[in-house]
Amino acid sequence: QFGAARIIVEGHTDSSRRGQVPESLVKELSLNRANAVREALVNKFKMDANRFAAAGMGWERPADSNDPENQAKNRRVEIKVFSAEKQ
């Protein structure tokens, strides 16, 4: 359906351990989360892995800026699709 679109899988984490865990580990966790979803999509739907990129965003972008402490919302993966025309 999306032809030559580029797909970015972004992993996010909650901030419940802010100040207790190094940010580098949080970024790694969020990247691992994104890569797990990326691999699952590629394998399940037999898609070209080269169309996907994974990014670990850590806890820097809460799901709801009005409620940044909603940890359940912040443990997530977002998938962004960019059409070939916008590249």
C-alpha positions in Angstrom: 0.0 0.0 0.0 2.8 2.4 0.8 5.0 1.6 -2.2 8.5 3.1 -1.8 7.7 4.8 1.5 10.4 5.0 4.2 9.2 3.7 7.6 10.7 4.9 10.9 10.1 2.9 14.1 10.7 4.9 17.2 11.0 3.3 20.6 10.2 5.3 23.8 10.6 4.6 27.5 9.0 5.9 30.7 10.9 8.2 33.0 10.3 6.3 36.2 14.0 5.6 36.7 15.2 9.1 35.8 18.2 9.9 38.0 18.8 6.2 38.8 19.7 4.8 35.5 22.1 6.3 32.9 20.4 7.9 30.0 22.6 5.8 27.6 20.9 2.6 29.0 17.5 4.1 28.5 18.3 5.0 24.9 19.6 1.5 24.3 16.4 0.0 25.8 14.2 2.2 23.6 16.3 1.3 20.5 16.0 -2.4 21.4 12.2 -1.9 21.7 12.1 -0.3 18.2 14.2 -3.0 16.6 12.0 -5.7 18.0 9.0 -4.1 16.4 10.9 -3.5 13.2 12.0 -7.2 13.0 8.5 -8.4 13.8 6.9 -6.3 11.0 9.6 -7.3 8.5 9.2 -11.0 9.3 5.4 -11.2 9.6 4.6 -9.2 6.5 7.7 -10.2 4.4 8.7 -6.5 3.9 12.0 -5.1 2.7 14.1 -4.5 5.8 15.9 -1.7 4.0 12.7 0.4 4.0 12.8 0.5 7.8 14.9 2.5 10.3 14.8 2.2 14.0 15.4 5.0 16.5 15.7 4.9 20.3 14.2 8.1 21.7 14.5 7.3 25.4 12.3 9.3 27.8 12.8 12.7 26.1 9.4 12.8 24.3 6.5 11.8 26.6 3.3 10.7 24.9 1.3 13.4 26.6 3.2 16.6 27.5 0.3 17.5 29.8 0.8 14.3 31.7 4.5 13.4 31.4 4.4 11.1 34.4 1.9 8.7 32.8 4.4 5.9 32.6 2.2 3.4 30.8 1.6 5.8 27.9 5.4 6.5 27.7 6.4 2.9 27.2 5.5 2.7 23.5 6.6 2.4 19.9 5.5 4.9 17.2 5.6 4.0 13.5 6.0 6.9 11.1 5.5 6.4 7.4 7.1 9.0 5.0 5.9 8.7 1.4 8.6 8.7 -1.4 7.3 12.1 -2.6 8.4 13.8 0.6 12.0 12.5 0.6 
